[in-house]
Amino acid sequence: MKRIPADNNDLYMFVHKIIVIMEIGKKVEKMKGAERMKLILAVIQDQDSNKLMNALVDNNFRATKLASTGGFLKSGNTTFMIGTEDIRVDRALQIIKDNCKSRDQLVAPISPMGGNADSYVPYPVEVEVGGATVFVLPIENFLQF
């Protein structure tokens, strides 16, 4: 099982809160076939979000976009919440994969000494950014009020 890096701790807590809300939520009516539904959480780079949203809509997926921040570069991310039937999960994952490509980006490293580092001259470092971090969760209930 792959461990979540420490930089994604906020994302882990966010996912945990969603699971807790789902478990303690008031059960109004259990949706027929809810056992076969999944919640896809996809964390992507901001620059890929419009392209992904358009592709999801074109393929009849409903999604909720949330602004998020974190990771190594402390840059903006977008988190998509996509609820779908179990049989459509593979199609949704393929859409995410096709529209969220990784790319190289130059960043200036932070001084290892912290504070004032007059003698430290940072040289840009090329890092890979982009792509998607995806969680697929089972749905116990689906409620609409």
C-alpha contacts under 8 A as a table, 3 or more apart, distances in Angstrom:
res1	aa1	res2	aa2	distance
4	I	8	N	6.36
4	I	9	N	7.51
4	I	12	Y	7.64
5	P	8	N	5.56
5	P	9	N	7.19
6	A	9	N	5.29
7	D	10	D	7.60
7	D	70	G	6.70
7	D	71	G	4.90
7	D	72	F	6.54
8	N	11	L	5.16
8	N	12	Y	6.23
8	N	70	G	6.85
8	N	71	G	6.10
9	N	12	Y	4.98
9	N	13	M	6.22
10	D	13	M	5.11
10	D	14	F	6.15
10	D	70	G	7.65
11	L	14	F	4.93
11	L	15	V	6.22
12	Y	15	V	5.19
12	Y	16	H	6.14
13	M	16	H	4.94
13	M	17	K	6.14
14	F	17	K	5.18
14	F	18	I	6.41
15	V	18	I	5.17
15	V	19	I	6.36
16	H	19	I	5.13
16	H	20	V	6.25
17	K	20	V	5.04
17	K	21	I	6.11
18	I	21	I	5.12
18	I	22	M	6.18
19	I	22	M	5.09
19	I	23	E	6.27
20	V	23	E	5.07
20	V	24	I	6.21
21	I	24	I	5.38
21	I	25	G	5.64
22	M	25	G	5.39
22	M	140	E	7.53
22	M	141	N	7.32
23	E	140	E	7.97
27	K	30	K	6.97
27	K	141	N	7.66
27	K	143	L	7.61
28	V	143	L	6.94
29	E	143	L	7.03
30	K	34	A	7.13
30	K	141	N	5.76
30	K	142	F	6.79
30	K	143	L	7.52
31	M	34	A	5.24
31	M	141	N	6.41
31	M	142	F	5.88
31	M	143	L	7.46
33	G	36	R	5.63
33	G	37	M	7.30
34	A	37	M	5.26
34	A	139	I	6.49
34	A	140	E	6.15
34	A	141	N	5.79
34	A	142	F	6.56
35	E	138	P	7.43
35	E	139	I	6.37
35	E	140	E	5.82
35	E	141	N	7.62
36	R	85	E	6.06
36	R	86	D	5.16
36	R	138	P	7.71
36	R	139	I	7.55
37	M	83	G	7.17
37	M	84	T	5.70
37	M	85	E	4.37
37	M	86	D	4.92
37	M	138	P	6.31
37	M	139	I	5.46
37	M	140	E	7.92
38	K	83	G	5.86
38	K	84	T	5.59
38	K	85	E	6.16
38	K	86	D	5.79
38	K	89	V	7.37
38	K	136	V	6.42
38	K	137	L	5.44
38	K	138	P	4.63
38	K	139	I	5.25
39	L	81	M	6.78
39	L	82	I	5.65
39	L	83	G	4.55
39	L	84	T	6.57
39	L	136	V	5.73
39	L	137	L	5.03
39	L	138	P	6.29
39	L	139	I	6.37
40	I	80	F	7.63
40	I	81	M	5.75
40	I	82	I	4.95
40	I	83	G	6.28
40	I	84	T	7.87
40	I	89	V	7.99
40	I	134	V	6.89
40	I	135	F	5.68
40	I	136	V	4.56
40	I	137	L	6.36
41	L	79	T	6.65
41	L	80	F	5.58
41	L	81	M	4.84
41	L	82	I	6.52
41	L	134	V	5.56
41	L	135	F	5.01
41	L	136	V	6.44
42	A	79	T	5.48
42	A	80	F	5.09
42	A	81	M	6.79
42	A	96	I	7.95
42	A	132	A	6.27
42	A	133	T	5.63
42	A	134	V	4.32
42	A	135	F	6.42
43	V	77	N	6.56
43	V	78	T	5.73
43	V	79	T	4.37
43	V	80	F	6.47
43	V	132	A	5.58
43	V	133	T	5.12
43	V	134	V	6.35
44	I	48	D	6.80
44	I	49	S	6.99
44	I	77	N	5.62
44	I	78	T	5.40
44	I	79	T	6.35
44	I	100	C	6.84
44	I	130	G	6.53
44	I	131	G	6.33
44	I	132	A	4.76
44	I	133	T	6.72
45	Q	48	D	5.59
45	Q	49	S	6.81
45	Q	76	G	6.83
45	Q	77	N	4.72
45	Q	78	T	6.13
45	Q	100	C	7.67
45	Q	129	V	7.90
45	Q	130	G	5.42
45	Q	131	G	7.27
45	Q	132	A	7.55
46	D	49	S	5.30
46	D	76	G	5.98
46	D	77	N	4.93
46	D	78	T	5.45
47	Q	50	N	7.27
48	D	51	K	5.57
48	D	52	L	6.17
48	D	99	N	6.81
48	D	100	C	5.75
48	D	101	K	8.00
49	S	52	L	5.15
49	S	53	M	6.06
49	S	78	T	6.51
50	N	53	M	5.11
50	N	54	N	6.19
51	K	54	N	5.31
51	K	55	A	6.30
51	K	99	N	6.53
52	L	55	A	5.09
52	L	56	L	6.12
52	L	95	I	7.45
52	L	96	I	6.59
52	L	99	N	5.57
52	L	100	C	7.24
53	M	56	L	5.13
53	M	57	V	6.20
53	M	63	A	7.51
54	N	57	V	5.21
54	N	58	D	6.08
55	A	58	D	5.04
55	A	59	N	6.33
55	A	95	I	6.87
55	A	99	N	7.81
56	L	59	N	5.19
56	L	60	N	6.33
56	L	61	F	5.09
56	L	62	R	7.09
56	L	63	A	7.51
56	L	92	A	7.49
56	L	95	I	7.05
57	V	60	N	5.01
57	V	61	F	5.42
57	V	62	R	6.62
58	D	61	F	7.65
61	F	82	I	7.30
61	F	84	T	7.37
61	F	92	A	7.79
62	R	82	I	6.20
62	R	83	G	7.05
63	A	80	F	6.27
63	A	81	M	5.54
63	A	82	I	4.64
63	A	83	G	7.18
64	T	80	F	5.59
64	T	81	M	5.11
64	T	82	I	6.65
65	K	78	T	6.55
65	K	79	T	5.82
65	K	80	F	4.74
65	K	81	M	6.61
66	L	78	T	5.67
66	L	79	T	5.00
66	L	80	F	6.28
66	L	81	M	7.96
67	A	76	G	7.34
67	A	77	N	6.24
67	A	78	T	4.81
67	A	79	T	6.27
68	S	76	G	6.13
68	S	77	N	4.97
68	S	78	T	5.44
68	S	79	T	6.32
69	T	74	K	6.26
69	T	75	S	5.86
69	T	76	G	4.77
69	T	77	N	5.34
69	T	78	T	7.86
70	G	73	L	7.19
70	G	74	K	4.73
70	G	75	S	6.21
70	G	76	G	7.08
70	G	77	N	7.33
71	G	74	K	5.38
71	G	75	S	7.27
84	T	88	R	6.45
84	T	89	V	6.71
85	E	88	R	5.50
85	E	89	V	6.78
86	D	89	V	5.46
87	I	90	D	7.20
88	R	91	R	5.35
88	R	92	A	6.39
89	V	92	A	5.12
89	V	93	L	6.16
90	D	93	L	5.10
90	D	94	Q	6.17
91	R	94	Q	5.10
91	R	95	I	6.31
92	A	95	I	5.12
92	A	96	I	6.31
93	L	96	I	5.07
93	L	97	K	6.11
94	Q	97	K	4.97
94	Q	98	D	6.03
95	I	98	D	5.13
95	I	99	N	6.20
96	I	99	N	5.35
96	I	100	C	5.92
96	I	132	A	7.41
97	K	100	C	5.57
97	K	101	K	7.06
97	K	131	G	7.38
97	K	132	A	7.35
98	D	101	K	7.04
100	C	130	G	6.61
100	C	131	G	4.77
100	C	132	A	6.15
101	K	130	G	5.85
101	K	131	G	4.62
101	K	132	A	7.81
102	S	128	E	6.48
102	S	129	V	5.42
102	S	130	G	4.03
102	S	131	G	4.39
103	R	128	E	5.53
103	R	129	V	5.41
103	R	130	G	5.91
103	R	131	G	7.92
104	D	126	E	6.25
104	D	127	V	5.52
104	D	128	E	4.44
104	D	129	V	6.04
105	Q	126	E	5.43
105	Q	127	V	5.46
105	Q	128	E	6.25
105	Q	129	V	6.71
106	L	124	P	5.69
106	L	125	V	5.35
106	L	126	E	4.39
106	L	127	V	6.34
107	V	124	P	5.16
107	V	125	V	5.34
107	V	126	E	6.37
107	V	127	V	7.28
108	A	122	P	6.04
108	A	123	Y	6.17
108	A	124	P	4.47
108	A	125	V	6.22
109	P	122	P	6.02
109	P	123	Y	7.21
109	P	124	P	6.70
109	P	125	V	6.91
110	I	114	G	7.66
110	I	122	P	7.46
111	S	114	G	5.40
111	S	115	G	7.78
111	S	117	A	6.70
111	S	120	Y	6.71
111	S	122	P	7.33
113	M	116	N	7.79
113	M	117	A	6.61
114	G	117	A	6.94
117	A	120	Y	5.27
118	D	121	V	7.73
139	I	142	F	7.13
